[in-house]
């Protein structure tokens, strides 16, 4: 399984970025893709998740109303639209794959439940 995150960059507070995650190298039909972030000196935290099976989405409270996750299953792509960015959103953002979407809700934003990880993409929000 290969996951490739892209789209990070430097943006001013209040601005927007769109992250992309390209997934490949697997054949199972039931999975979930999550976005996580890790700021310097902090633990990795869940940001958002989407189920490939039914499109269910999950968000951390800190990003609800600002971030939107979406997917293009035909292309095995997942996107994270980030609006109204704040300096506290500065982190390395990772996408990861959880190899089932069964009983996803309790684990959707738990990085320990994800099986495969891509490299990160840096998001820096200046004040």
C-alpha positions as CSV (number, residue, x, y, z in Angstrom):
1,X,0.0,0.0,0.0
2,X,1.3,3.4,-0.9
3,X,-0.1,6.7,0.2
4,X,1.2,10.0,-1.2
5,X,0.2,13.3,0.5
6,X,0.6,16.6,-1.2
7,X,-0.7,20.2,-1.3
8,X,0.9,21.6,1.8
9,X,2.5,25.0,1.9
10,X,2.7,28.4,3.6
11,X,-0.4,30.4,4.0
12,X,-1.6,33.4,6.0
13,X,-4.1,33.0,8.8
14,X,-7.6,33.0,7.3
15,X,-6.4,31.4,4.1
16,X,-7.1,28.0,2.5
17,X,-5.2,25.0,1.4
18,X,-6.3,21.7,-0.2
19,X,-4.4,18.6,0.6
20,X,-4.5,15.5,-1.6
21,X,-3.8,11.9,-0.8
22,X,-3.2,9.4,-3.6
23,X,-3.7,5.8,-2.5
24,X,-2.5,2.8,-4.5
25,X,-1.2,-0.7,-4.2
26,X,-4.2,-2.4,-2.6
27,X,-7.2,-4.4,-3.7
28,X,-9.6,-4.4,-0.7
29,X,-12.8,-2.5,-1.3
30,X,-13.7,-1.6,2.3
31,X,-11.3,0.9,3.9
32,X,-11.1,4.4,5.4
33,X,-8.6,7.2,4.8
34,X,-7.7,9.5,7.6
35,X,-5.8,12.7,7.9
36,X,-3.6,13.3,10.9
37,X,-1.3,16.0,11.9
38,X,1.7,16.4,14.1
39,X,3.1,19.7,15.3
40,X,6.6,20.0,16.8
41,X,6.7,18.6,20.3
42,X,3.2,17.3,20.1
43,X,1.6,13.9,19.6
44,X,0.1,13.0,16.3
45,X,-3.6,13.8,16.3
46,X,-6.6,12.8,14.1
47,X,-8.0,15.5,11.9
48,X,-10.6,13.9,9.7
49,X,-11.6,10.5,8.2
50,X,-13.7,9.3,5.4
51,X,-15.1,5.8,4.8
52,X,-14.7,4.4,1.3
53,X,-17.8,2.2,1.9
54,X,-20.5,4.7,2.7
55,X,-18.8,8.0,2.6
56,X,-19.2,8.6,6.4
57,X,-17.0,11.4,7.6
58,X,-15.5,12.3,10.9
59,X,-13.8,15.4,12.2
60,X,-11.9,16.6,15.2
61,X,-13.7,19.3,17.1
62,X,-10.9,21.7,16.4
63,X,-11.5,21.6,12.7
64,X,-15.3,21.2,12.4
65,X,-16.8,23.8,10.2
66,X,-13.4,24.7,8.7
67,X,-12.1,21.5,7.1
68,X,-13.9,19.3,4.6
69,X,-12.8,15.8,3.7
70,X,-13.9,14.3,0.4
71,X,-13.0,11.4,-1.9
72,X,-12.9,10.4,-5.5
73,X,-13.1,6.6,-5.3
74,X,-12.6,6.1,-9.0
75,X,-9.2,7.7,-8.7
76,X,-8.4,6.5,-5.1
77,X,-8.0,10.1,-4.1
78,X,-8.9,11.7,-0.8
79,X,-8.9,15.5,-0.3
80,X,-8.8,17.7,2.7
81,X,-10.1,21.2,2.0
82,X,-8.8,23.5,4.8
83,X,-10.4,26.9,5.2
84,X,-10.1,29.7,7.7
85,X,-6.7,28.4,8.7
86,X,-5.2,29.4,12.0
87,X,-1.6,29.3,13.2
88,X,-2.5,26.4,15.5
89,X,-3.1,24.4,12.4
90,X,0.6,24.5,11.6
91,X,1.8,20.9,11.5
92,X,3.0,18.1,9.2
93,X,-0.1,16.5,7.8
94,X,-0.3,12.8,7.0
95,X,-2.8,10.6,5.3
96,X,-3.2,7.0,6.5
97,X,-5.3,4.0,5.6
98,X,-7.4,1.9,7.9
99,X,-8.1,-1.5,6.3
100,X,-11.8,-1.7,7.1
101,X,-14.6,0.8,7.6
102,X,-16.5,-1.6,9.9
103,X,-17.2,0.0,13.3
104,X,-15.2,3.0,12.2
105,X,-16.7,5.6,14.5
106,X,-14.8,4.8,17.7
107,X,-11.5,4.6,16.0
108,X,-11.8,7.0,13.0
109,X,-9.4,9.6,14.5
110,X,-7.1,7.3,16.5
111,X,-3.7,7.0,14.7
112,X,-3.0,3.7,16.4
113,X,-5.8,2.1,14.5
114,X,-4.3,2.9,11.1
115,X,-2.3,0.3,9.2
116,X,-0.5,2.3,6.4
117,X,0.9,5.7,6.3
118,X,2.2,8.1,3.7
119,X,4.9,10.7,4.1
120,X,3.8,14.0,5.5
121,X,3.2,17.4,3.9
122,X,4.1,20.5,5.8
123,X,1.3,23.1,6.4
124,X,2.5,26.4,7.9
125,X,0.0,29.1,8.8
126,X,1.5,32.5,9.5
127,X,-0.2,35.0,11.8
